[in-house]
Amino acid sequence: MVSPLSCTTQPWKGLYLAYGLCITLLQVPLWTLRYMWPSVRPISSWSLGHAIAIQLSRRVAHISSVTGGIAGLPTHHATLPTPDAEAVWIDGTPDLVTAELETWAFVAKVEPERIPGYWYCRKGAPPMPTTPIPSGQRVFYFLHGGGYIQLSAHPNDMTSNITRALVELNDSASHALSLEYRLSSTAPLPDQNPFPAALLDALAGYNYLVNIMGYSPSNIILVGDSAGGNLALALTRYFVENKNTPKISLPAPPGHLILLSPWADLTTSHDWPGSSSHSNTADYLEFHDSGRSLYSKHAFLGPFGLGLASHNRYISPASLFPSDTQPRFGGFPRTFIVTGTAERFYDATRTLRKKMAAEMGEGVGEGHVMYFEGKDAVHDFLVFTWHPCRPATLEAIQQWLAAA
């Protein structure tokens, strides 16, 4: 087994990409023959094309984990011009850093930095919102997934399929800001941007929407997929827990929170025989305590080590391990949670839903939790424009937004 990010420089990256392409081309006809009969597909309800597409996704995910990515995606260091979105630079907000976040940033030796984002718009709308923002105008604030180590806010990244879909759902939310937060890394790459670097960046992006663009916090729809869902939960928690901090003027929490296959438990508390992390092998994600997933944890947690995930409510809010600082969800905004029944995070997401609903209640009303399952769907299935569960999921989100 090739180690994560072991072929990120040339000529090794090119050689491994060529090797991976050849192996994949050889496998496609074998998959086609093998999955002709539904009974031998990873999940019998999947179509032939569905089964092959997920196998291809698994191969691409593996190749990307070894090479650092197939497509040349930008990072927080620079923007990449695109006709599909408008790039913007966002200043860091050291004046909004307080309490535990300030301590964690000091230990990790990370500071607020200037980072970019990309504005997406509905078809026919101006590339960026026009100011002053009209009263009642809502906006999506999107935090992409990628295990905190890869992917991008740029339209070339597959997570942009989510952002493009969201801006078409509601007349009052025609724009979305997707944040290019700092990505973490560790050996064999340099140790960079561990927790809480991404949270500092997410805080800056939110401040930009409220205090630069002029959006009301109640009209911000905070959205995160996978690791971005983890980050969205952490950002919301920061606002809720520190809203009355003296000598600091934090914005209010967002009015809406959408969590798409959130990575809500970075511990092993949901790893037992028969659990979804072990048994949902049809998912394109690998077992989360090995390979790329384990690398993600080490890179993200940096100097704190894996032990921090076991008791930190900002990092593992769905953890089943006992802790003196159990996460509370009082004061959280109305929340919409999406998961796939075939994804490895399925059990952890159900635990998150249970914890949130215990304090917030379930339903579409203010401060309540709405939960949606995609039957036989894999992790973060909304990134796949072809996925059969996608239309119904987007329609459910649309109805939830309209009910506010």
Secondary structure, 3 states (H helix, E strand, C coil): CCCCCCCCCCCHHHHHHHHHHHHHHHHHHHHHHHCCCHHHCCCCCCCHHHHHHHHHHHHHHHHHHHHCCCCCCCCCCCCCCCCCCEEEEECCCHHHCCHHHHHHHHHHCCCCCCEEEEEEECCCCCCCCCCCCCCCCCEEEEECCCCCCCCCCCCCCCCHHHHHHHCCCCCCCCEEEEECCCCCECCCCCCECCCCHHHHHHHHHHHHHHHHHCCCHHHEEEEEECHHHHHHHHHHHHHHHCCCCCCCCCCCCCCEEEEECCCCCCCCCCCCCCCHHHHCCCCCCCCCCCHHHHHHHHHHHHHHCCHHHHHCCCCCCCCCCCCCCCCCCCCCCEEEEEEECCCCCHHHHHHHHHHHHHHHCECCCCCCEEEEEECCCCCCHHHCCCCCCHHHHHHHHHHHHHCC
